[in-house]
Amino acid sequence: MKHGKKYTEAAKLVDRSVAYEPAEAISLVKKTATAKFDETIEVHIRTGCDGRHADQQIRGAVVLPNGTGKTVRVLVIAKGDKLAEAQAAGADFVGGEELVPKIQNEGWLEFDVVVATPDMMGVVGRLGKVLGPKGLMPNPKAGTVTMDVTKAINDIKAGKIEYRLDKSNIVHVPVGKASFTEEQLTQNFDALMEAISKAKPSALKGQYLRSITLTSTMGPGVKVSTAKY
């Protein structure tokens, strides 16, 4: 893959053989985010888990103290007075069973997170084939299947993010934007790492966190030391 001039210049600032302390890594990632738009800063955590085993799965959610810098569109699937509650709490879209054909047949996906009340999971289940592959299925572990729709919406709007293992047992999570201060990014990173550390499956034998890499949308990856985790 041929990289542009900006990437090549940025990559010179990063020593690939070094695993940096978190603060230093964040500083480097900010320096190497030179695109004309506000790049997203992401963390990629390679774990020693084997996600094929149910007892080695990692899935959950954490509220980042400084948010993600991104406006999140929330869809709430509910019925009765929960619809009005969701609207009052600031949901972008609310609805019930009538949303199934709209999502299934018309391909409507103008939302980033789906919250559903438990009594609507039978309805939501019919959307599994569409929402599942896009990582949009509501899940109790992530706090998106709940009767407390107000709290769910407030948390998401405040910067709550979900984390889960992908097929290669890596967790990919955004922790902010390049325009954030180093302090804001550090606080977000620390909150995420604390949640990931606590999520360590008890069934796991051997090393839990194999590598941590910080990167901006267009910049090079910066390795972070796993020593303190």
MARVOBA-982131 format. One record per residue (C-alpha): x, y, z. Coordinates in pm, whole numbers, plus 50000, padded with zeros to 5 digits. Example, Ala and Ser with C-alpha at 12.3 -4.5 7.8 and 13.67 -1.06 7.14 Angstrom:
residues 2
      u      v      w
  51230  49550  50780
  51367  49894  50714
This chain:
residues 229
      u      v      w
  50000  50000  50000
  50151  50328  49891
  50116  50608  50144
  50098  50979  50071
  50361  51236  50160
  50183  51348  50479
  50159  50992  50611
  50525  50925  50530
  50632  51242  50715
  50411  51154  51013
  50541  50796  51024
  50897  50928  51067
  50796  51065  51410
  50699  50719  51533
  50951  50453  51632
  50779  50127  51538
  51000  49923  51770
  50897  50120  52081
  50589  50069  52297
  50525  50418  52433
  50374  50520  52765
  50005  50619  52711
  50061  50996  52751
  50351  50993  52505
  50155  50778  52257
  49858  51017  52271
  50088  51314  52212
  50239  51139  51907
  49901  51043  51764
  49787  51405  51788
  50105  51522  51613
  50059  51271  51332
  49692  51357  51270
  49750  51606  50990
  49446  51552  50766
  49226  51846  50670
  48933  51705  50874
  48906  51634  51247
  49041  51278  51258
  48901  51017  51495
  49150  50873  51743
  49106  50499  51783
  49244  50228  52009
  49303  49876  51878
  49356  49616  52151
  49476  49270  52053
  49374  49023  52322
  49473  48669  52412
  49106  48568  52424
  48949  48313  52196
  48610  48460  52109
  48488  48123  51976
  48442  48024  52342
  48147  48191  52513
  48340  48220  52840
  48618  48419  52669
  48395  48682  52511
  48445  49048  52595
  48150  49278  52550
  48034  49582  52738
  48012  49957  52735
  48182  50252  52902
  48099  50622  52919
  48400  50825  52805
  48439  51129  53036
  48483  51366  52742
  48258  51194  52489
  48367  51082  52143
  48339  51416  51966
  48078  51264  51740
  47703  51331  51736
  47534  50996  51792
  47188  50932  51644
  46980  50713  51876
  46685  50501  51767
  46457  50373  52044
  46224  50079  51973
  45955  50069  52240
  45580  50090  52295
  45326  50266  52515
  45450  50543  52745
  45812  50447  52678
  45783  50613  52335
  45702  50949  52493
  45976  50898  52754
  46231  50829  52479
  46126  51142  52289
  46150  51354  52603
  46498  51216  52674
  46623  51330  52334
  46608  51016  52117
  46651  51103  51749
  46399  50842  51631
  46137  50644  51820
  45896  50379  51704
  45770  50025  51736
  45674  49741  51509
  45617  49974  51210
  45996  50026  51190
  46058  49661  51091
  45959  49693  50722
  46123  50036  50702
  46459  49891  50815
  46420  49548  50652
  46273  49641  50315
  46362  50005  50263
  46713  49973  50407
  46664  50268  50644
  46973  50287  50868
  47009  50655  50958
  47101  50584  51320
  47416  50488  51511
  47278  50310  51819
  46957  50116  51882
  46799  50103  52228
  46507  49864  52285
  46284  49781  52579
  46288  49410  52676
  45923  49365  52571
  46020  49466  52214
  46308  49220  52170
  46077  48977  51985
  46021  49251  51727
  46387  49356  51721
  46490  48992  51675
  46329  49000  51329
  46587  49264  51233
  46883  49050  51343
  47003  48981  50990
  47019  49353  50911
  47134  49498  51245
  47362  49210  51356
  47634  49238  51088
  47644  49617  51140
  47694  49579  51517
  47363  49759  51583
  47169  49487  51769
  47064  49603  52117
  47230  49402  52392
  47168  49389  52770
  47546  49383  52840
  47587  49710  52656
  47291  49863  52839
  47089  49900  52520
  46814  49656  52620
  46651  49830  52916
  46329  49973  53055
  46524  50282  53167
  46536  50440  52822
  46612  50786  52966
  46936  50666  53126
  47034  50471  52814
  46985  50777  52591
  47165  51012  52834
  47464  50776  52860
  47491  50735  52483
  47463  51109  52419
  47725  51172  52691
  47979  50955  52511
  47901  50594  52593
  48072  50352  52360
  48043  49977  52319
  48341  49747  52300
  48347  49387  52180
  48587  49134  52029
  48593  49112  51652
  48661  48785  51465
  49037  48824  51517
  48993  48881  51893
  49073  49252  51864
  48874  49535  52022
  48846  49854  51811
  48717  50163  51990
  48715  50540  51923
  48840  50752  52215
  48790  51101  52073
  48898  51339  51801
  49234  51489  51704
  49096  51828  51816
  49066  51701  52176
  49335  51809  52423
  49592  51549  52532
  49430  51556  52876
  49083  51479  52734
  49219  51192  52525
  49416  51056  52822
  49107  51061  53046
  48904  50880  52779
  49181  50628  52717
  49218  50558  53092
  48841  50508  53132
  48839  50262  52841
  49143  50067  52964
  48997  50041  53314
  48676  49893  53169
  48867  49654  52942
  49091  49542  53231
  48785  49469  53446
  48625  49276  53158
  48901  49013  53157
  48731  48672  53127
  48805  48451  53429
  48837  48150  53196
  49132  48305  53013
  49470  48141  53064
  49783  48329  52960
  49833  48689  52857
  49518  48901  52833
  49632  49215  52650
  49885  49130  52380
  49919  49473  52220
  49759  49818  52227
  49784  50052  51929
  49663  50411  51906
  49599  50560  51566
  49422  50850  51398
  49200  50799  51090
  49478  50874  50842
  49789  50849  51060
  50033  50570  51147
  49977  50334  51440
  50156  50409  51767
  50223  50115  52001
  50130  50163  52366
  50305  49978  52648
  50084  49709  52804
  50301  49695  53119
  50060  49877  53353
  49761  49669  53237
